[in-house]
Amino acid sequence: MKNIFQECVKGIIKENPTFVLALGLCPTLAVSISMINGLGMGAAATFVLVFSNIIISMIKGFVPNKIRIPCFIVVIATFVTITELLMKAYSPALNRALGIYVPLIVVNCMVLGRAEAFASKNNIWHSLFDGIGMGIGFTLALLLISGIRELAGAGKIFGLNIVKGFEPAAVIAMPSGALLVIGLLLGLFNVIKRRDK
Amino acid sequence: MSIAVFLTIFISAVFINNVILSRFLGLCSFIAISKQTKPALAMSFAVMFVITMSSIITWFIYRFLLIPFNITYLRTISFILVIAAFVQLVEMMIRKFAPALYRFFGIYLPLITVNCAVLGVAVLNSDMFFAQGKAVPASFLYSVFQAVCAGLGFTLAMLLMSGIRERLELCDVPKALKDFPLGFIIAGIMSLSFMGFNGFKF
């Protein structure tokens, strides 16, 4: 039981997919304009990650080694399609805000990376919790980045005005701001990592 | 169909909505392979080729398979499968018929399958040039042209970035920012300058 707990926790800080493994950065940057978008993207990616991890660890025994990547991609694409349809039905506004980045979860290197590096080698339970942990880590990273960008770029948190008389730096809400913020955050994580050693 | 539309697509895809700097597609390869100019150029040409070809293929699939049978929700699955199969095919053919080219592209060709720029442009084409389940007039030409321009935009960003990073090798930079973090910050500043093209209208 303790082992499973570790699988879950490692994705949050020690092997955080965004800051430590540097996986799946494209959607992270594109959707992190507001925290709502960040949360939606994180939830969608977590859903895909958890279920594709489960299925892949189930089929790992009888998928020939040579065609495993295409098989994994089909499994992932199936869950992405399910997410797309669910999002269109229940939250069309979020679907419009995330735009083409929802179908692009298929090529998110984080999902395929976990399938290849973890789920294809471990049993269902471990894969399930690995997926949950990684998903939470990804969501937290998204919330951190989008929180910084929404606060500095629009003066809001979750769409609510919180600072009065503050002139927001619009550049942070623009694409270049995303790149600057993630560059500085990665640098910060490097400093923290070095101090730990 | 007019020249102005093509010009708008060109300016928009290369500068304003540059695949890397504004849409954030293909960031992984952009950051990972932009340390030197030559591999960066090889990667860009490979990406440009694959984006163009896969846009052509996915246009036909969308127009003649997914729309008539009313199964457009299978877009993601069918596109990614076709792109993966196509990249594999190209790799085998190039290895067989043009070994020199194969060595030039090296490992970058298979990597392109998971480059989100390829799927991203295909999805974007099917969003932009199909309306209410029908192809807009000249939709095929627009799609292919937009794919070529997106590839050009990728090449432009890649060349600029690798040029800067080659010079940067000789500079003394803060240790914590070395490599990836600095790459993102440079890309951020580049993206800022590309914003100057915003509001370019015809």
Interface residues (C-beta under 8 A of the other chain):
Chain A: A22 L25 C26 P27 L29 A30 I69 P70 I73 V74 A77 T78 V80 T81 E84 L85 I100 P103 L104 V106 V107 N108 C109 L112 V171 M174 P175 S176 G177 A178 L179 L180 I182 G183 L184 L186 G187 L188 N190 V191 R194
Chain B: L21 S22 R23 F24 L25 G26 L27 C28 I31 Y73 L74 R75 T76 I77 I80 L81 A84 A85 V114 N115 C116 L119 G120 V123 L124 D127 P174 K175 A176 L177 F180 P181 L182 G183 F184 I185 A187 G188 I189 M190 S191 L192 M195
